[in-house]
Amino acid sequence: AREVPRPFKVTFFLEVFSGSGKLASCMARHVCMVVTWDVLHGHDYDLSVKANQHVIFGWILAGWIVGLHLGTPCSSFSRVRDRAGGPPRLRSDDCPLGLPSLRPGDHAAVRLGNRLMYFSARCLRLCLHKHVPATLENPRMSRIWLCGSIAAVARHQFASFDYVDFCMFGTPWKKPTGILACFLD
C-alpha cells in the first residue's frame, strides 16, 4: 500500500488486517486494483499508530476506495478466556471495553484491542458517510459486537449483520463468523 504512487489515478479495494490476503486475491479478479494493509508488512502498517490510521481515513474521504474489508484482530475480544482453568478474563458482556483491575500486560492487550476496534468503527462510519461498501469480520461470539461504537454502526439504516460458518465453504471446522456490512445485501 505504501508503494502505490500518489495521487491515485485509479480507485481500489482495500483489505485491512489482511493477514494472508485471501480475500484480496479473490477481489483482484473483480476490480482493477487491490491494496492490502497489515502489520505483517512492517511498522509503517501498524494501525495502533494514529498517523497510519489517518492514511486510511484520508483514502476513504478522498473517494479512492471502492470497497473495504476489515479483519479486525479479535484476540482480546475472544470468549476463550471465559473457560475455567485458563488465563484470566479480559472482558465480559457487561464490560466489553475491558474489566477493571487487569494485570499490566492484560491491560495493554485490551487497550490495543480497543484502539483497533475504534479505528475499525471509524472506518465503517466514514464508509457509511461516503457510501462505500464495507465489511467487518470477527468471530460470531466476539465481544467486539457488544462495543458501543460497533453496535452504533450496526444500527445504521444501511448496515446489516449476518454470520456464516466456515464449514459451509468446505473447511473441516465450523468457525461461526459474524459480518457487519455497510451498503451490501
Backbone as CSV, one residue per row, in Angstrom:
resi,resn,N_x,N_y,N_z,CA_x,CA_y,CA_z,C_x,C_y,C_z
1,ALA,0.820,-1.196,0.000,0.000,0.000,0.000,0.860,1.255,0.000
2,ARG,1.937,1.266,0.747,2.770,2.463,0.838,3.551,2.719,-0.445
3,GLU,3.648,1.713,-1.335,4.413,1.868,-2.562,3.558,2.306,-3.742
4,VAL,2.242,2.425,-3.537,1.351,2.852,-4.615,1.581,4.339,-4.858
5,PRO,1.771,4.742,-6.126,2.031,6.162,-6.397,0.851,7.046,-6.011
6,ARG,1.136,8.238,-5.481,0.103,9.199,-5.118,0.218,10.391,-6.035
7,PRO,-0.792,11.103,-6.417,-2.165,10.729,-6.085,-2.598,9.533,-6.912
8,PHE,-3.529,8.746,-6.344,-4.011,7.575,-7.046,-4.704,7.991,-8.333
9,LYS,-4.484,7.249,-9.380,-5.149,7.512,-10.653,-6.307,6.544,-10.854
10,VAL,-6.404,5.525,-9.978,-7.498,4.568,-10.038,-8.052,4.364,-8.629
11,THR,-9.279,3.907,-8.578,-9.848,3.542,-7.289,-9.451,2.099,-6.993
12,PHE,-9.622,1.677,-5.740,-9.161,0.348,-5.370,-9.970,-0.231,-4.224
13,PHE,-9.902,-1.547,-4.097,-10.468,-2.279,-2.969,-9.370,-2.393,-1.924
14,LEU,-9.711,-2.162,-0.660,-8.727,-2.198,0.427,-9.099,-3.270,1.430
15,GLU,-8.167,-4.182,1.678,-8.330,-5.174,2.739,-7.386,-4.804,3.874
16,VAL,-7.974,-4.467,5.022,-7.209,-4.040,6.203,-7.160,-5.201,7.193
17,PHE,-6.034,-5.358,7.869,-5.753,-6.523,8.712,-5.850,-7.752,7.798
18,SER,-5.139,-7.694,6.688,-5.317,-8.653,5.601,-4.688,-10.019,5.848
19,GLY,-3.731,-10.126,6.759,-3.114,-11.431,7.012,-2.599,-12.054,5.737
20,SER,-3.118,-13.219,5.384,-2.658,-13.938,4.198,-3.160,-13.314,2.901
21,GLY,-4.131,-12.419,2.972,-4.618,-11.727,1.781,-5.497,-12.564,0.876
22,LYS,-6.162,-13.584,1.426,-7.013,-14.439,0.595,-8.171,-13.664,-0.023
23,LEU,-8.807,-12.796,0.750,-9.897,-12.002,0.192,-9.368,-11.076,-0.903
24,ALA,-8.237,-10.454,-0.661,-7.643,-9.564,-1.664,-7.363,-10.319,-2.963
25,SER,-6.867,-11.543,-2.849,-6.606,-12.349,-4.045,-7.884,-12.598,-4.823
26,CYS,-8.947,-12.897,-4.116,-10.241,-13.118,-4.772,-10.747,-11.830,-5.411
27,MET,-10.652,-10.725,-4.697,-11.156,-9.441,-5.202,-10.361,-8.971,-6.420
28,ALA,-9.111,-9.365,-6.526,-8.269,-8.961,-7.661,-8.843,-9.453,-8.987
29,ARG,-9.689,-10.473,-8.932,-10.334,-10.964,-10.152,-11.527,-10.104,-10.562
30,HIS,-11.941,-9.181,-9.671,-13.176,-8.426,-9.911,-12.994,-6.909,-9.991
31,VAL,-11.906,-6.392,-9.463,-11.640,-4.951,-9.528,-10.240,-4.744,-10.083
32,CYS,-10.003,-3.551,-10.609,-8.721,-3.347,-11.291,-7.541,-3.249,-10.328
33,MET,-7.768,-2.824,-9.095,-6.640,-2.683,-8.172,-7.079,-3.069,-6.763
34,VAL,-6.229,-3.822,-6.084,-6.470,-4.259,-4.709,-5.243,-3.896,-3.885
35,VAL,-5.476,-3.352,-2.695,-4.399,-2.984,-1.779,-4.620,-3.725,-0.470
36,THR,-3.558,-4.306,0.085,-3.635,-4.954,1.397,-2.878,-4.122,2.415
37,TRP,-3.352,-4.182,3.655,-2.718,-3.439,4.746,-2.674,-4.357,5.950
38,ASP,-1.487,-4.632,6.435,-1.335,-5.483,7.607,0.024,-5.198,8.242
39,VAL,0.081,-5.286,9.552,1.325,-5.047,10.277,2.405,-6.046,9.850
40,LEU,1.999,-7.155,9.244,2.977,-8.114,8.726,3.862,-7.499,7.651
41,HIS,3.410,-6.383,7.039,4.209,-5.684,6.027,5.268,-4.781,6.655
42,GLY,5.205,-4.574,7.981,6.189,-3.740,8.656,5.546,-2.661,9.515
43,HIS,6.395,-1.932,10.239,5.924,-0.912,11.189,5.082,0.176,10.519
44,ASP,5.370,0.496,9.270,4.598,1.521,8.568,3.139,1.128,8.396
45,TYR,2.805,-0.123,8.683,1.439,-0.632,8.542,0.796,-0.923,9.890
46,ASP,1.413,-0.495,10.973,0.891,-0.723,12.320,-0.249,0.256,12.584
47,LEU,-1.467,-0.260,12.672,-2.630,0.614,12.842,-2.893,1.004,14.288
48,SER,-1.996,0.641,15.192,-2.077,1.217,16.534,-1.438,2.604,16.532
49,VAL,-0.791,2.959,15.422,-0.166,4.274,15.238,-1.164,5.187,14.532
50,LYS,-1.513,6.304,15.169,-2.531,7.224,14.635,-2.206,7.713,13.224
51,ALA,-0.952,8.029,12.954,-0.582,8.527,11.622,-0.919,7.502,10.539
52,ASN,-0.728,6.220,10.838,-1.062,5.172,9.873,-2.572,5.064,9.689
53,GLN,-3.317,5.243,10.769,-4.779,5.232,10.669,-5.252,6.356,9.760
54,HIS,-4.636,7.520,9.888,-5.065,8.686,9.124,-4.818,8.528,7.622
55,VAL,-3.854,7.697,7.248,-3.653,7.409,5.826,-4.923,6.766,5.266
56,ILE,-5.434,5.768,5.969,-6.631,5.065,5.501,-7.857,5.966,5.567
57,PHE,-8.005,6.737,6.646,-9.137,7.676,6.721,-9.106,8.627,5.524
58,GLY,-7.922,9.102,5.186,-7.779,10.020,4.053,-8.167,9.375,2.731
59,TRP,-7.785,8.118,2.547,-8.159,7.410,1.318,-9.668,7.280,1.191
60,ILE,-10.326,6.959,2.317,-11.794,6.830,2.277,-12.422,8.178,1.940
61,LEU,-11.996,9.221,2.625,-12.575,10.551,2.413,-12.288,11.092,1.016
62,ALA,-11.159,10.701,0.432,-10.803,11.163,-0.911,-11.610,10.451,-1.997
63,GLY,-12.314,9.390,-1.625,-13.110,8.663,-2.606,-12.314,7.672,-3.435
64,TRP,-11.133,7.274,-2.958,-10.273,6.364,-3.703,-10.659,4.904,-3.496
65,ILE,-11.401,4.615,-2.429,-11.703,3.228,-2.086,-13.100,2.867,-2.596
66,VAL,-13.185,1.769,-3.359,-14.471,1.303,-3.886,-15.070,0.212,-3.010
67,GLY,-14.303,-0.314,-2.099,-14.764,-1.329,-1.166,-13.715,-1.542,-0.103
68,LEU,-14.170,-1.882,1.104,-13.256,-2.037,2.241,-13.654,-3.265,3.037
69,HIS,-12.659,-4.041,3.446,-12.898,-5.150,4.372,-11.938,-5.013,5.539
70,LEU,-12.475,-5.176,6.740,-11.688,-5.105,7.968,-11.732,-6.467,8.665
71,GLY,-10.603,-7.102,8.798,-10.500,-8.344,9.563,-9.904,-8.032,10.923
72,THR,-10.548,-7.145,11.655,-10.027,-6.610,12.916,-9.601,-7.729,13.872
73,PRO,-8.370,-7.666,14.415,-7.912,-8.692,15.355,-8.879,-8.840,16.529
74,CYS,-9.156,-10.086,16.861,-10.190,-10.353,17.866,-9.632,-10.931,19.154
75,SER,-8.323,-11.075,19.275,-7.748,-11.824,20.394,-8.242,-11.359,21.758
76,SER,-8.246,-10.083,22.041,-8.675,-9.653,23.377,-10.199,-9.625,23.518
77,PHE,-10.931,-9.745,22.415,-12.402,-9.770,22.466,-12.943,-11.190,22.553
78,SER,-12.070,-12.170,22.494,-12.461,-13.573,22.467,-13.063,-14.020,23.796
79,ARG,-13.952,-14.991,23.714,-14.553,-15.588,24.909,-13.758,-16.804,25.382
80,VAL,-12.659,-17.130,24.723,-11.854,-18.290,25.095,-11.395,-18.183,26.540
81,ARG,-11.097,-16.981,26.989,-10.621,-16.796,28.360,-11.727,-16.977,29.399
82,ASP,-12.951,-17.188,28.968,-14.055,-17.435,29.901,-14.002,-18.852,30.467
83,ARG,-13.211,-19.711,29.859,-13.147,-21.110,30.277,-12.421,-21.247,31.616
84,ALA,-12.966,-22.093,32.460,-12.355,-22.354,33.778,-10.975,-22.972,33.600
85,GLY,-10.056,-22.555,34.453,-8.714,-23.104,34.436,-7.770,-22.440,33.452
86,GLY,-8.284,-21.526,32.635,-7.452,-20.840,31.663,-6.933,-19.523,32.203
87,PRO,-6.353,-18.715,31.334,-5.891,-17.394,31.769,-7.094,-16.527,32.175
88,PRO,-6.860,-15.487,32.969,-7.971,-14.654,33.445,-8.673,-13.918,32.303
89,ARG,-9.951,-13.667,32.520,-10.759,-12.949,31.532,-10.273,-11.515,31.385
90,LEU,-10.442,-10.981,30.172,-10.085,-9.587,29.895,-11.322,-8.699,29.803
91,ARG,-12.430,-9.280,29.370,-13.662,-8.539,29.125,-14.838,-9.391,29.578
92,SER,-15.996,-8.776,29.693,-17.238,-9.501,29.952,-18.328,-8.857,29.110
93,ASP,-19.497,-9.469,29.085,-20.605,-8.872,28.342,-20.992,-7.526,28.940
94,ASP,-20.845,-7.381,30.249,-21.157,-6.105,30.904,-20.032,-5.087,30.759
95,CYS,-18.827,-5.555,30.547,-17.653,-4.681,30.392,-16.903,-5.043,29.108
96,PRO,-17.510,-4.821,27.934,-16.845,-5.236,26.691,-15.578,-4.438,26.375
97,LEU,-15.402,-3.278,27.024,-14.192,-2.486,26.792,-13.059,-2.859,27.747
98,GLY,-13.294,-3.847,28.598,-12.251,-4.334,29.499,-12.691,-4.327,30.946
99,LEU,-12.276,-5.351,31.659,-12.601,-5.462,33.080,-11.704,-4.533,33.891
100,PRO,-12.195,-4.055,35.014,-11.335,-3.239,35.884,-10.262,-4.122,36.537
101,SER,-9.212,-3.527,36.955,-8.141,-4.208,37.702,-7.464,-5.330,36.919
102,LEU,-7.163,-5.073,35.670,-6.416,-6.051,34.876,-4.931,-5.958,35.191
103,ARG,-4.226,-7.061,34.997,-2.768,-7.046,35.128,-2.207,-6.136,34.035
104,PRO,-1.018,-5.557,34.238,-0.468,-4.617,33.252,-0.411,-5.171,31.827
105,GLY,0.037,-6.406,31.639,0.111,-6.991,30.306,-1.267,-7.178,29.687
106,ASP,-2.222,-7.578,30.508,-3.598,-7.748,30.031,-4.223,-6.397,29.704
107,HIS,-3.923,-5.393,30.525,-4.442,-4.048,30.271,-3.917,-3.519,28.927
108,ALA,-2.660,-3.798,28.630,-2.070,-3.361,27.356,-2.761,-4.064,26.180
109,ALA,-3.076,-5.356,26.326,-3.760,-6.103,25.262,-5.164,-5.550,25.027
110,VAL,-5.855,-5.222,26.104,-7.204,-4.648,25.991,-7.135,-3.261,25.349
111,ARG,-6.169,-2.463,25.773,-6.023,-1.119,25.212,-5.741,-1.173,23.703
112,LEU,-4.880,-2.100,23.272,-4.601,-2.266,21.848,-5.859,-2.738,21.107
113,GLY,-6.550,-3.713,21.670,-7.789,-4.189,21.051,-8.803,-3.072,20.894
114,ASN,-8.954,-2.246,21.931,-9.895,-1.126,21.872,-9.477,-0.116,20.809
115,ARG,-8.185,0.166,20.729,-7.700,1.127,19.734,-8.029,0.656,18.318
116,LEU,-7.816,-0.630,18.051,-8.103,-1.174,16.723,-9.609,-1.264,16.465
117,MET,-10.383,-1.528,17.508,-11.843,-1.552,17.372,-12.359,-0.159,17.041
118,TYR,-11.887,0.869,17.756,-12.318,2.249,17.481,-11.906,2.676,16.064
119,PHE,-10.713,2.275,15.641,-10.267,2.553,14.275,-11.238,1.920,13.274
120,SER,-11.574,0.656,13.489,-12.479,-0.054,12.578,-13.851,0.602,12.547
121,ALA,-14.360,0.988,13.710,-15.668,1.658,13.760,-15.629,2.974,12.998
122,ARG,-14.537,3.715,13.135,-14.446,4.985,12.413,-14.376,4.754,10.909
123,CYS,-13.641,3.729,10.483,-13.608,3.394,9.047,-15.018,3.104,8.544
124,LEU,-15.770,2.319,9.295,-17.131,1.979,8.875,-18.022,3.220,8.828
125,ARG,-17.887,4.097,9.813,-18.686,5.335,9.797,-18.331,6.200,8.587
126,LEU,-17.041,6.304,8.265,-16.631,7.067,7.084,-17.166,6.419,5.806
127,CYS,-17.152,5.095,5.756,-17.693,4.402,4.584,-19.201,4.648,4.468
128,LEU,-19.905,4.672,5.578,-21.333,4.992,5.538,-21.535,6.411,5.019
129,HIS,-20.705,7.328,5.479,-20.801,8.727,5.056,-20.521,8.879,3.558
130,LYS,-19.547,8.131,3.050,-19.133,8.249,1.643,-19.820,7.222,0.728
131,HIS,-20.725,6.427,1.280,-21.460,5.405,0.515,-20.524,4.369,-0.102
132,VAL,-19.565,3.904,0.687,-18.596,2.898,0.250,-18.988,1.546,0.856
133,PRO,-19.158,0.506,0.058,-19.420,-0.822,0.620,-18.260,-1.250,1.514
134,ALA,-18.597,-1.760,2.697,-17.561,-2.148,3.654,-18.050,-3.297,4.518
135,THR,-17.111,-4.100,5.010,-17.438,-5.185,5.922,-16.432,-5.236,7.058
136,LEU,-16.919,-5.708,8.186,-16.087,-6.002,9.357,-16.356,-7.446,9.713
137,GLU,-15.300,-8.226,9.869,-15.421,-9.651,10.187,-14.779,-9.921,11.531
138,ASN,-15.462,-10.736,12.342,-14.954,-11.163,13.636,-15.704,-12.431,14.012
139,PRO,-15.180,-13.239,14.944,-15.944,-14.408,15.366,-17.366,-14.025,15.815
140,ARG,-18.288,-14.900,15.561,-19.710,-14.630,15.840,-19.934,-14.227,17.294
141,MET,-19.250,-14.853,18.228,-19.457,-14.577,19.652,-18.447,-13.576,20.223
142,SER,-17.671,-12.935,19.379,-16.701,-11.944,19.827,-17.407,-10.830,20.591
143,ARG,-16.741,-10.326,21.595,-17.310,-9.206,22.350,-17.155,-7.873,21.619
144,ILE,-16.503,-7.867,20.464,-16.418,-6.631,19.686,-17.815,-6.165,19.286
145,TRP,-18.732,-7.127,19.076,-20.097,-6.786,18.658,-20.865,-6.079,19.771
146,LEU,-20.388,-6.181,21.020,-21.058,-5.543,22.158,-20.562,-4.115,22.417
147,CYS,-19.475,-3.730,21.774,-18.899,-2.397,21.990,-19.797,-1.331,21.357
148,GLY,-20.013,-0.247,22.072,-20.936,0.797,21.640,-20.650,1.348,20.253
149,SER,-19.394,1.552,19.909,-19.050,2.125,18.604,-19.425,1.193,17.461
150,ILE,-19.231,-0.099,17.659,-19.583,-1.084,16.630,-21.098,-1.273,16.599
151,ALA,-21.717,-1.356,17.770,-23.178,-1.521,17.837,-23.896,-0.342,17.186
152,ALA,-23.343,0.864,17.321,-23.956,2.049,16.698,-23.922,1.929,15.173
153,VAL,-22.821,1.436,14.627,-22.740,1.222,13.179,-23.771,0.176,12.763
154,ALA,-23.880,-0.899,13.538,-24.808,-1.981,13.204,-26.262,-1.500,13.173
155,ARG,-26.574,-0.452,13.926,-27.947,0.082,13.950,-28.242,1.026,12.789
156,HIS,-27.246,1.388,12.015,-27.438,2.324,10.902,-28.380,1.699,9.867
157,GLN,-29.181,2.519,9.223,-30.162,2.001,8.269,-29.538,1.284,7.077
158,PHE,-28.303,1.594,6.717,-27.654,0.936,5.590,-26.619,-0.100,6.023
159,ALA,-26.741,-0.563,7.263,-25.854,-1.608,7.780,-26.671,-2.868,8.052
160,SER,-26.001,-3.992,7.970,-26.646,-5.269,8.285,-25.622,-6.180,8.942
161,PHE,-26.129,-7.134,9.698,-25.254,-8.100,10.371,-25.749,-9.498,10.028
162,ASP,-24.825,-10.356,9.694,-25.161,-11.752,9.452,-23.961,-12.585,9.856
163,TYR,-24.127,-13.898,9.850,-22.972,-14.734,10.145,-22.976,-15.957,9.252
164,VAL,-21.794,-16.502,9.103,-21.589,-17.717,8.327,-20.750,-18.678,9.159
165,ASP,-20.853,-19.948,8.824,-19.973,-20.963,9.396,-19.010,-21.367,8.293
166,PHE,-17.729,-21.355,8.572,-16.740,-21.662,7.542,-16.943,-23.050,6.941
167,CYS,-17.524,-23.990,7.708,-17.733,-25.329,7.176,-18.693,-25.302,5.984
168,MET,-19.494,-24.226,5.853,-20.386,-24.088,4.697,-19.584,-24.001,3.397
169,PHE,-18.322,-23.625,3.506,-17.479,-23.415,2.332,-16.400,-24.485,2.200
170,GLY,-16.603,-25.616,2.875,-15.712,-26.754,2.700,-14.577,-26.880,3.691
171,THR,-14.491,-26.007,4.702,-13.425,-26.171,5.692,-13.807,-27.290,6.663
172,PRO,-12.836,-27.945,7.270,-13.140,-29.038,8.192,-13.556,-28.552,9.588
173,TRP,-13.652,-27.253,9.816,-14.065,-26.728,11.113,-15.244,-25.774,10.915
174,LYS,-16.003,-25.569,11.979,-17.222,-24.757,11.885,-16.910,-23.259,11.837
175,LYS,-16.212,-22.742,12.820,-15.820,-21.339,12.947,-16.949,-20.358,12.596
176,PRO,-17.942,-20.211,13.484,-19.001,-19.225,13.247,-18.405,-17.811,13.216
177,THR,-18.672,-17.090,12.146,-18.071,-15.781,11.912,-19.160,-14.747,11.637
178,GLY,-19.098,-13.622,12.345,-20.039,-12.522,12.133,-19.488,-11.550,11.120
179,ILE,-20.397,-10.992,10.322,-20.007,-9.993,9.328,-20.964,-8.817,9.429
180,LEU,-20.403,-7.658,9.743,-21.150,-6.412,9.748,-20.879,-5.751,8.406
181,ALA,-21.925,-5.470,7.654,-21.768,-4.943,6.300,-22.467,-3.594,6.172
182,CYS,-21.872,-2.711,5.398,-22.459,-1.413,5.068,-22.657,-1.358,3.557
183,PHE,-23.860,-0.985,3.154,-24.203,-0.879,1.728,-24.046,-2.192,0.969
184,LEU,-24.312,-3.313,1.631,-24.291,-4.625,0.993,-25.539,-5.389,1.415
185,ASP,-26.083,-6.175,0.506,-27.216,-7.046,0.858,-26.701,-8.222,1.657
